[in-house]
């Protein structure tokens, strides 16, 4: 099983030996630390707004462990159901309890409702969001609200201002196939990059295995020593458990401008 998008920690930390799951994606254990570090760069008054499912609980567990290590606690935590559109009371509770930053884990539907309500406050908390909002047209639908909220979303890759020859080449081929024109038109850039690298490493392992045998291909994936990929220069990406090729140092924050994702620090931020 190849995972280029899902982030839940138990996907790769699954207790199976041998495990046939290989991931080039975010891992919630690392994502929680990354989002928490981002929030702590602004304030220690952090609230949590989490979807009440396995993904949200995975992040909550990781956040709790990371906060305990730092000797801090969230000022307040609220949970919402998948597809819930009205979180007004929950946002009000977070703000009244003193949250100056909110870590959000949810999809685009709840994210749109959340950011639109948050934008109605005069000085809304800074938001540090998991990437669940980015797999749709959230940026376009919530564009007006996003102009009023400091909304930072976890990503791992960007084609924007990326002069890596491999990124330039892939972007060109993407435009040819999907009739797009600009790097900002590439949908879900992180997932696109993950899938590209993961499938290339699968191809390498399959060629080395010399036959379509799952056990042999798994063994060759484990043996990959180095791979010069789109995301980075991988060093023994799957040698150890968990079989996660990306770490927290591979993550970045992005923001929305005119409905499009840009990496923090890009020229678009200064405009």
N, C-alpha and C positions, 0 to 999 in steps of 0.2 A: 504494500500500500504506500503510495507516494502522496505526501501532504504539502501542497504549495500555498495553503491559505489558513486552514483551521489552526487555532492557537492553544487550545486547552492543554494544560500540562499532562494529564493522564493519557493523552493520545500516544505519546512516546514513552512516558514513565508508566508502562502498562503491566509490568510484572511478568511479561512473556519472555521466555528464553528457549530458543532464539526469538527475537522480535523481527518481524518482516515489515515494520513501519519505519519509513525514512522521511524526515521532514526538512524542507528548506522553507522556513516560515518563522513567525513569532512564536515564542513559548510564553504562556501567561506568567509563569514564575519570574521570568526575566522582564516581561512587559510591566508587571506590577512594580518592580524595582525602578524601572525606567520612568514610568509615569509619576511615581512617588518622588523620585529625585527632581523631576521637573517641577512638581508642585512645591517641594521644599525650597526650590530656588526663589519662590515668590513669598511663601508664608508657611507657618506651621499649623494654621487654622484650616484644616483640610476636611472636607466632607466627601462622602462616597454616595454615588447614585448608581445602583447596580441592577442588571436584569436578573430576575429570579429563575435562573436555569443553571445547567451544569457549567456553562461558560462563565456566567456571572459569579457563581460560587467558587469556581477555580481561581478567578481573579481576586475575589474577596479573601480567600484563604491566604493567597500569596501576599496580598497587601497587609493583612493582619500580622503575618510573620515578619514582614519587612519593617513595619511600623514598630512592632515590639522590640526588634533589635536596635532601633533608633531611640527607644524610650518615649515614643509618642503614641497618641491615640487619635482616631478621627473625632472631630467635634460632633458629628452625627452621621448616621448611615440610613439611607432609604432604599427600599427595593421596589421594583415595578415588574409587572408581568409582560411577557413577550407580546408585542402589538398594542400595548397600552398607550393611549394617545393623550390622556389628561393627567399630567403630573404636577399640577399647580400647587396642591397642598404640600406635596413632597418637596418641591423647590422652596416654597415658603418656609417649611420647617428647617431646611438646610441653612437658609440665609438667616433666619431668626436665631438659630443656634450658633451663628458666628462664622460660618464657612466663608472664607475669602478665596478659596480655590476648591473646585469640585473635580474629583476623578470620576469619569463617566464610562460605563461599560454597557453598551446597547447597540442596537441596529439603527439603520437610517430612519425608520418610521418613528421610533421613540426619540431618536436624536433630533429630528426636525421639530417635534412638539416641544421638546425640552429647550432647545436653543431659542425658539420663538417666544416662549414664556419668559425665559431668562432675559431676553432683550428688552422686556418691558420694565425692568428694574433700572434705576438711574445709574448705579455703579455695580454691575453684575460681577460675580466672582469669575476668576480666570478658570477656564475649563481645560482639563487634560483628558483627552478622550482616547479610548482604544480605537482600533481601526475599523470596527464594525460599521461605522457610518459611511465608509468610503466605497462600498461595493455597489453604489447606486447613484442616483441623481440628487442625493442629499444636498450637495453644494449649490446646485441650481435652485432647488425648491426653498432652501433656507437662506438664500443669498442676502436678502435684506436684513434678516436678523443677525447674520454672521458679521455684518458691518459694525454691529453694536456690541459684540461679545468677543473677548480675547479667547478664541477657540483654537487649541493646539491639539493636533491629532497624531497619534503614533503612526509612523511609516518606517520602511526600511530602505527605500530606493526612490530615486526620482530621475526622470529623463530631462528635467528642466536644468539648463545650464550645465549639462553633463557632456564633457568633451571626450570621454572614454570612447575609443574607436569602436568597441563592441556595442556600446549603447547607441552610438550614432548610426551604426549599421543596422541594428535591430529596429530602431525608430524608423529608419527609411523603409525597411521591409514591412513594418507595421502599417505605415501610411499607404504603401502600395496595395496591401491586402484589404485594409478596412476603409480606404478612401478618406483618411484623416490628413491633416496638414501640419499641425504643430505638435510639439512635445506635450503640451498641456491637454491635447485631445486624447492621449492614450489612457484608456480606462483602467483603473486599478493598477497603477504602475508597479506597486510592490508585488502584487500577485502575479503580474506578467513576468517580472524579473525572476521571482521564485520558480515559477513553472519552467522558464527557459533553462535556468541552471540545473534544476532537478532532472529534467528530461535529458539534458546533455550528459549528466553523470550516469543516468540509467543507460544511455547508449554506450558509454565507455565500458560500464560493467558488463553489459550484455555481449559486447564484442570480445571482451577478455574471457568471459565464460565460455564462449564458442558454441553455446547451445541454449535453447529456450527452456532452461531448467531453473526453477525459482531458487532452490538452495544454492546453486552455483552463482547465480546473479547476485543473491544476497551477500555471499561471501566476497565477491568482487567489489560490491559497493563498500563493504567494510574496509577493504584493502586500498581504496583510492588514497593515494598519498598526497597529491597536490592537483588542483584543477584551477585554471585561470578563468574565472567565470565573469558573468555580468555584474553580480553583486560584489564580488571581492575575489582575492586570491585565497582559495580554500586550502587549508592544510589539514589533512586527515579528517575530513568533515564528519565521518560516521564511525570512526575507529572505536570510540568509547560510547557507553550508554549514558544518558539517553541519546538516541540517534537524531540529534538536532544539529544542523549545520550552522545555524546562526546563533549569535550570542547578543547580550544587551549592547555591546559596543557597536553592533551593526545597525542599531535603531537610530531614528531621527524624528524630530517633530516637524510637522508641516502645518500650514494654515490655508484657509480658503480666501480667495480674492476673486470677485466676479464669478463665483461658482466653480473656480478651478483651484486645484491643490498646488501649492508652491512650498518648497522647503524653507524652514525658518532661516533668515539670514540672506535670502535671495534678493535680487534687485527689486522684485515686486513688492517686498515688504516696505521699502523706503519710499515707494511712490504714493 
